[in-house]
Amino acid sequence: MWCRRLACLFKVPCRLHGSTRHSSWLPRDRRSVLAAVARWYHAAPESLKCVWQLHGDHLELRYANTLMRFDFVWLRDHCRSASCYNTKTNQRSLDTASVDLGIKPKAVRVDETTLFLTWPDGHVTRYGLEWLVKNSYEGQKQQVMHPRILWNAEIYHQAQVPSVDCRSFLETDEGLKEFLQNFLLYGIAFVENVTPTKEDTEILAERISLIRETIYGRMWYFTSDFSRGDTAYTKLALDRHTDTTYFQEPCGIQVFHCLKHEGTGGRTLLVDGFYAAEQVLRQAPDQFELLSKVPLKHEYVENVGDCHNHMIGVGPVLNVYPWNNELYLIRYNNYDRAVINTVPYDVVHRWYTAHRTLTAELRRPENELWVKLKPGKALFVDNWRVLHGREAFTGYRQLCGCYLTRDDVLNTARLLGLQA
């Protein structure tokens, strides 16, 4: 009787199925209630397996093997009708604060491809079922925001990732797209045959992004003259690290171009931080979780010549999207890590253990990719993923480079049809 009244209330011509058929994939604490009063509405051909059910504050829908739950306010807020969403600007027109937080649909209907919701004021909202799968919380949990290929030295060498010629990079969409695809997948990419000047390197960088000006200027240009209060401005070896961990938002991409080297040594070290973190996740998931939740300070204090800076950035070593646990940023720099005063005593030792596990993975020789930078070969590094370092060197070595804004690089990639 309850189901017949519900069907009449929502004016939905549908077929009813017994609740026992679907109870196995419902939360245990709700099965007894649903078994007594609930029925699923079968609203599409059996092959598509689209069924839905209305609850007190949300709609439950199963489609394409995905069980989704949509809050009624969410369903009203995301309406893409002409009065609620401007398709020319791709911006919401509806004032979210005007939506009644207790709103409920007056009628619900689902056909083979679309969900229709009629609201108390008569407004009709339509959602494609595929759009709902893609944009539901449950659907996003199954999606990867940034497809990647994790690598150690052997994996990268076997992939034989090609460099892109400078002219192709600058003058063709095909060359630019190939470069960006390599960069997105591996976190590093090379451009060959670049004129070895700071000006030509700048032109190269501006092809994919705005240059991010920092305390080091727009285009940095350095030798081992200790002109800045940083170990990079020496001939010493540098252990693997990410840059600008002391920024609240570390720089996204770094460009390196060796303009001249008259001496020995100085090879560049590259390590896929995400590959190392994945090993930690597999071996010690509790340590991975600790590294992703404990906030740390990184600090840069400089008083050299006219350069006076005191930068502090705060964040965990590993940064993950909370809905799917996908790693998107590693903040690792033992040089610049500040005093640990954000962690209680009963956690700090466990953090040191987790940090040691990650460090051991980062320092495995098989994870080290060594590259000899030379004039004409520019290197782009994803500073949110790939750690870099160098071996000690002799003689005169001159490098230039810059930082790029991550948003603009990803924007360029998306405009070329890449997932970024």
TORVO-624207 format. One record per residue (C-alpha): residue number from 1; residue in one letter; x negated, y, z. Coordinates in steps of 0.1 Angstrom, whole numbers. Layout:
N
REC  num  residu   east  north     up
REC  NUM       A      X      Y      Z
...
//
This chain:
420
REC  num  residu   east  north     up
REC    1       M      0      0      0
REC    2       W    -28     24      9
REC    3       C    -46     19    -24
REC    4       R    -13     24    -44
REC    5       R     -8     57    -26
REC    6       L    -44     67    -33
REC    7       A    -40     59    -69
REC    8       C     -9     79    -71
REC    9       L    -24    108    -53
REC   10       F    -53    111    -77
REC   11       K    -32    101   -108
REC   12       V    -58     77   -120
REC   13       P    -47     48   -142
REC   14       C    -71     22   -130
REC   15       R    -75    -14   -120
REC   16       L    -83    -24    -84
REC   17       H   -109    -49    -72
REC   18       G   -111    -66    -39
REC   19       S   -137    -50    -15
REC   20       T   -154    -83     -9
REC   21       R   -168    -83    -44
REC   22       H   -189    -52    -37
REC   23       S   -195    -54      0
REC   24       S   -229    -69     -2
REC   25       W   -245    -37    -14
REC   26       L   -228    -14     11
REC   27       P   -243     -3     44
REC   28       R   -235    -30     70
REC   29       D   -219     -6     95
REC   30       R   -193      4     70
REC   31       R   -183    -30     56
REC   32       S   -157    -38     81
REC   33       V   -139     -5     76
REC   34       L   -140     -7     38
REC   35       A   -129    -43     38
REC   36       A    -97    -32     56
REC   37       V    -88     -1     37
REC   38       A   -110      5      7
REC   39       R   -107     -4    -29
REC   40       W   -131      3    -58
REC   41       Y   -118     20    -89
REC   42       H   -130      3   -121
REC   43       A   -133     31   -145
REC   44       A   -153     19   -175
REC   45       P   -159    -13   -195
REC   46       E   -172    -41   -173
REC   47       S   -205    -41   -192
REC   48       L   -213     -6   -179
REC   49       K   -204    -16   -143
REC   50       C   -190     19   -134
REC   51       V   -169     18   -102
REC   52       W   -161     47    -78
REC   53       Q   -145     53    -45
REC   54       L   -135     84    -26
REC   55       H   -145     89     10
REC   56       G   -137    117     35
REC   57       D   -166    139     25
REC   58       H   -182    124     -6
REC   59       L   -177    104    -37
REC   60       E   -194     70    -41
REC   61       L   -202     59    -76
REC   62       R   -220     29    -90
REC   63       Y   -232     31   -126
REC   64       A   -261     17   -145
REC   65       N   -271     -4   -115
REC   66       T   -275     27    -93
REC   67       L   -253     33    -63
REC   68       M   -249     71    -58
REC   69       R   -233     92    -32
REC   70       F   -223    128    -40
REC   71       D   -212    153    -14
REC   72       F   -181    172    -25
REC   73       V   -198    206    -21
REC   74       W   -227    194    -42
REC   75       L   -202    183    -69
REC   76       R   -186    217    -69
REC   77       D   -219    236    -67
REC   78       H   -234    219    -97
REC   79       C   -205    224   -121
REC   80       R   -217    232   -156
REC   81       S   -185    248   -169
REC   82       A   -188    282   -186
REC   83       S   -176    301   -155
REC   84       C   -201    284   -132
REC   85       Y   -232    280   -153
REC   86       N   -248    302   -180
REC   87       T   -261    279   -207
REC   88       K   -279    308   -224
REC   89       T   -301    316   -194
REC   90       N   -299    281   -178
REC   91       Q   -289    297   -145
REC   92       R   -261    292   -120
REC   93       S   -233    317   -121
REC   94       L   -213    303    -93
REC   95       D   -218    319    -59
REC   96       T   -226    288    -38
REC   97       A   -217    307     -6
REC   98       S   -182    311    -19
REC   99       V   -175    273    -21
REC  100       D   -154    260      8
REC  101       L   -176    237     28
REC  102       G   -145    215     34
REC  103       I   -136    213     -2
REC  104       K   -122    180    -17
REC  105       P   -112    172    -52
REC  106       K    -75    170    -59
REC  107       A    -79    145    -87
REC  108       V   -107    122   -100
REC  109       R   -110    104   -133
REC  110       V   -138     85   -150
REC  111       D   -140     73   -185
REC  112       E   -168     55   -203
REC  113       T   -192     84   -202
REC  114       T   -178    112   -180
REC  115       L   -167    120   -145
REC  116       F   -138    145   -142
REC  117       L   -130    163   -110
REC  118       T   -100    186   -105
REC  119       W   -104    210    -76
REC  120       P    -76    225    -54
REC  121       D    -76    257    -74
REC  122       G    -71    238   -107
REC  123       H   -107    242   -119
REC  124       V   -121    211   -137
REC  125       T   -157    199   -134
REC  126       R   -171    174   -159
REC  127       Y   -203    154   -154
REC  128       G   -219    129   -178
REC  129       L   -226     97   -160
REC  130       E   -261     95   -174
REC  131       W   -267    131   -161
REC  132       L   -255    120   -126
REC  133       V   -279     90   -126
REC  134       K   -308    112   -136
REC  135       N   -300    140   -111
REC  136       S   -286    121    -81
REC  137       Y   -308    116    -51
REC  138       E   -307     78    -56
REC  139       G   -318     82    -92
REC  140       Q   -346    106    -84
REC  141       K   -360     81    -59
REC  142       Q   -365     57    -88
REC  143       Q   -382     83   -110
REC  144       V   -418     95   -112
REC  145       M   -422    132   -114
REC  146       H   -456    130   -130
REC  147       P   -466     99   -149
REC  148       R   -503     91   -144
REC  149       I   -529     65   -150
REC  150       L   -550     60   -119
REC  151       W   -586     52   -126
REC  152       N   -620     42   -113
REC  153       A   -651     45   -134
REC  154       E   -645     12   -152
REC  155       I   -609     19   -160
REC  156       Y   -617     53   -174
REC  157       H   -646     41   -195
REC  158       Q   -625     12   -209
REC  159       A   -597     37   -218
REC  160       Q   -621     55   -241
REC  161       V   -603     88   -236
REC  162       P   -613    110   -265
REC  163       S   -625    146   -262
REC  164       V   -606    172   -283
REC  165       D   -625    194   -307
REC  166       C   -624    231   -298
REC  167       R   -610    242   -331
REC  168       S   -582    216   -330
REC  169       F   -575    226   -294
REC  170       L   -573    263   -302
REC  171       E   -555    262   -336
REC  172       T   -531    233   -336
REC  173       D   -503    221   -315
REC  174       E   -514    185   -321
REC  175       G   -548    191   -307
REC  176       L   -534    210   -277
REC  177       K   -508    183   -270
REC  178       E   -535    155   -272
REC  179       F   -556    174   -247
REC  180       L   -527    180   -223
REC  181       Q   -516    144   -225
REC  182       N   -550    132   -215
REC  183       F   -552    158   -187
REC  184       L   -518    149   -173
REC  185       L   -525    111   -174
REC  186       Y   -561    112   -160
REC  187       G   -565    145   -143
REC  188       I   -595    154   -164
REC  189       A   -600    163   -200
REC  190       F   -628    175   -222
REC  191       V   -631    200   -251
REC  192       E   -661    197   -274
REC  193       N   -680    222   -296
REC  194       V   -672    252   -275
REC  195       T   -695    282   -281
REC  196       P   -715    283   -248
REC  197       T   -706    317   -236
REC  198       K   -684    330   -208
REC  199       E   -662    349   -233
REC  200       D   -655    318   -254
REC  201       T   -648    297   -223
REC  202       E   -623    324   -213
REC  203       I   -605    321   -246
REC  204       L   -604    283   -242
REC  205       A   -588    286   -208
REC  206       E   -562    311   -219
REC  207       R   -549    287   -245
REC  208       I   -531    267   -218
REC  209       S   -526    291   -189
REC  210       L   -530    324   -172
REC  211       I   -563    326   -154
REC  212       R   -559    328   -116
REC  213       E   -580    356   -102
REC  214       T   -593    348    -67
REC  215       I   -619    361    -43
REC  216       Y   -645    347    -68
REC  217       G   -631    370    -95
REC  218       R   -614    361   -128
REC  219       M   -642    342   -146
REC  220       W   -668    330   -122
REC  221       Y   -704    328   -134
REC  222       F   -731    314   -112
REC  223       T   -766    301   -108
REC  224       S   -784    288    -77
REC  225       D   -791    322    -64
REC  226       F   -770    319    -32
REC  227       S   -751    351    -42
REC  228       R   -721    338    -24
REC  229       G   -717    321      9
REC  230       D   -710    287     -6
REC  231       T   -731    256    -11
REC  232       A   -721    256    -47
REC  233       Y   -745    285    -53
REC  234       T   -775    264    -44
REC  235       K   -795    235    -60
REC  236       L   -783    211    -33
REC  237       A   -762    180    -40
REC  238       L   -725    185    -34
REC  239       D   -704    156    -20
REC  240       R   -670    149    -36
REC  241       H   -643    175    -26
REC  242       T   -614    195    -39
REC  243       D   -618    233    -42
REC  244       T   -600    261    -23
REC  245       T   -586    239      4
REC  246       Y   -586    271     24
REC  247       F   -559    287      2
REC  248       Q   -523    282     13
REC  249       E   -518    269    -22
REC  250       P   -551    254    -35
REC  251       C   -559    263    -71
REC  252       G   -544    238    -95
REC  253       I   -569    235   -124
REC  254       Q   -606    242   -126
REC  255       V   -626    248   -157
REC  256       F   -663    240   -159
REC  257       H   -687    249   -187
REC  258       C   -725    245   -184
REC  259       L   -740    272   -205
REC  260       K   -777    264   -198
REC  261       H   -798    240   -178
REC  262       E   -836    239   -180
REC  263       G   -845    211   -156
REC  264       T   -834    177   -143
REC  265       G   -805    163   -124
REC  266       G   -772    182   -119
REC  267       R   -748    155   -131
REC  268       T   -712    161   -122
REC  269       L   -694    136   -101
REC  270       L   -656    130   -106
REC  271       V   -634    107    -84
REC  272       D   -597    101    -88
REC  273       G   -584    110    -54
REC  274       F   -550     95    -62
REC  275       Y   -566     61    -70
REC  276       A   -584     61    -37
REC  277       A   -552     71    -18
REC  278       E   -533     43    -35
REC  279       Q   -558     18    -21
REC  280       V   -552     32     13
REC  281       L   -515     29      8
REC  282       R   -518     -7     -1
REC  283       Q   -542    -16     27
REC  284       A   -530      6     55
REC  285       P   -497     22     49
REC  286       D   -495     36     84
REC  287       Q   -528     54     78
REC  288       F   -515     68     45
REC  289       E   -485     81     63
REC  290       L   -506     97     90
REC  291       L   -527    115     64
REC  292       S   -496    128     47
REC  293       K   -480    142     79
REC  294       V   -508    156    101
REC  295       P   -514    193     93
REC  296       L   -550    206     92
REC  297       K   -567    239     88
REC  298       H   -594    245     62
REC  299       E   -614    277     65
REC  300       Y   -637    298     44
REC  301       V   -658    325     62
REC  302       E   -681    346     41
REC  303       N   -703    376     49
REC  304       V   -729    379     21
REC  305       G   -737    412      5
REC  306       D   -705    430     -3
REC  307       C   -684    398      0
REC  308       H   -665    396     32
REC  309       N   -637    369     33
REC  310       H   -619    349     59
REC  311       M   -595    324     43
REC  312       I   -574    298     61
REC  313       G   -552    272     45
REC  314       V   -530    247     63
REC  315       G   -517    214     51
REC  316       P   -521    176     53
REC  317       V   -549    158     34
REC  318       L   -522    139     13
REC  319       N   -491    157      1
REC  320       V   -462    137    -11
REC  321       Y   -427    143    -24
REC  322       P   -404    132      5
REC  323       W   -377    116    -16
REC  324       N   -399     91    -35
REC  325       N   -433     92    -16
REC  326       E   -451    102    -48
REC  327       L   -485    118    -41
REC  328       Y   -488    152    -58
REC  329       L   -518    169    -40
REC  330       I   -549    158    -21
REC  331       R   -566    184      1
REC  332       Y   -601    170      8
REC  333       N   -631    190     17
REC  334       N   -653    181     46
REC  335       Y   -674    212     41
REC  336       D   -645    236     47
REC  337       R   -623    216     72
REC  338       A   -619    239    102
REC  339       V   -617    230    139
REC  340       I   -590    204    144
REC  341       N   -567    221    168
REC  342       T   -533    212    153
REC  343       V   -534    175    163
REC  344       P   -526    163    199
REC  345       Y   -553    141    216
REC  346       D   -532    109    213
REC  347       V   -531    113    175
REC  348       V   -565    127    166
REC  349       H   -584     94    170
REC  350       R   -559     76    147
REC  351       W   -563    105    123
REC  352       Y   -601    101    123
REC  353       T   -596     63    116
REC  354       A   -573     71     87
REC  355       H   -596     97     73
REC  356       R   -625     73     75
REC  357       T   -605     47     55
REC  358       L   -598     73     28
REC  359       T   -634     85     28
REC  360       A   -647     50     23
REC  361       E   -625     46     -7
REC  362       L   -635     79    -22
REC  363       R   -672     69    -17
REC  364       R   -670     35    -33
REC  365       P   -697     35    -61
REC  366       E   -672     19    -85
REC  367       N   -649     49    -82
REC  368       E   -676     74    -92
REC  369       L   -675     88   -127
REC  370       W   -708    106   -135
REC  371       V   -708    131   -163
REC  372       K   -737    152   -176
REC  373       L   -723    186   -186
REC  374       K   -740    203   -214
REC  375       P   -736    235   -234
REC  376       G   -705    232   -257
REC  377       K   -687    207   -236
REC  378       A   -660    222   -213
REC  379       L   -644    201   -185
REC  380       F   -609    207   -171
REC  381       V   -602    192   -137
REC  382       D   -569    187   -119
REC  383       N   -580    202    -85
REC  384       W   -548    187    -69
REC  385       R   -559    152    -78
REC  386       V   -596    148    -89
REC  387       L   -625    154    -65
REC  388       H   -657    168    -80
REC  389       G   -693    170    -68
REC  390       R   -728    171    -82
REC  391       E   -762    157    -77
REC  392       A   -791    179    -68
REC  393       F   -810    196    -96
REC  394       T   -842    214   -105
REC  395       G   -848    243   -128
REC  396       Y   -825    270   -140
REC  397       R   -788    260   -143
REC  398       Q   -761    283   -154
REC  399       L   -724    275   -152
REC  400       C   -692    295   -159
REC  401       G   -656    287   -153
REC  402       C   -623    297   -138
REC  403       Y   -592    286   -120
REC  404       L   -559    282   -138
REC  405       T   -524    286   -125
REC  406       R   -509    252   -123
REC  407       D   -474    263   -132
REC  408       D   -485    277   -165
REC  409       V   -504    246   -175
REC  410       L   -474    224   -168
REC  411       N   -452    249   -186
REC  412       T   -473    247   -217
REC  413       A   -471    209   -215
REC  414       R   -433    208   -212
REC  415       L   -429    232   -241
REC  416       L   -448    206   -262
REC  417       G   -424    178   -251
REC  418       L   -446    162   -224
REC  419       Q   -433    151   -190
REC  420       A   -451    173   -165
//
